[in-house]
Amino acid sequence: KLVSTVCDYLNTNYRTATLEEASAQVNLSPNYLSKIFKEKSGMGFAEYLNNVRMKKAAELLLDISYKHYEIADLNFSRAFKQYYQMTPREFRDKHVS
């Protein structure tokens, strides 16, 4: 349940979420939450948050009402390229006809 609560929080607040804020949501210290989160989910807190951010960026890129550079600014272009091995623009060009 704890991991589920944190994951829900991160999925909703992915743009601004931090370990400190997430730990406050479940009344634990940041270090303890980080340890428990990794044990229960098999993934580190920062890795999970980055995955959420990258998946949301990819989702937004499929919506052509957003400019690719607006999404890149929201979701850290360098991290996106590292995660998907392509820039946000390359991702859109490949997936949206």
Beta strands, then each sheet from edge to edge (+ up, - down):
end
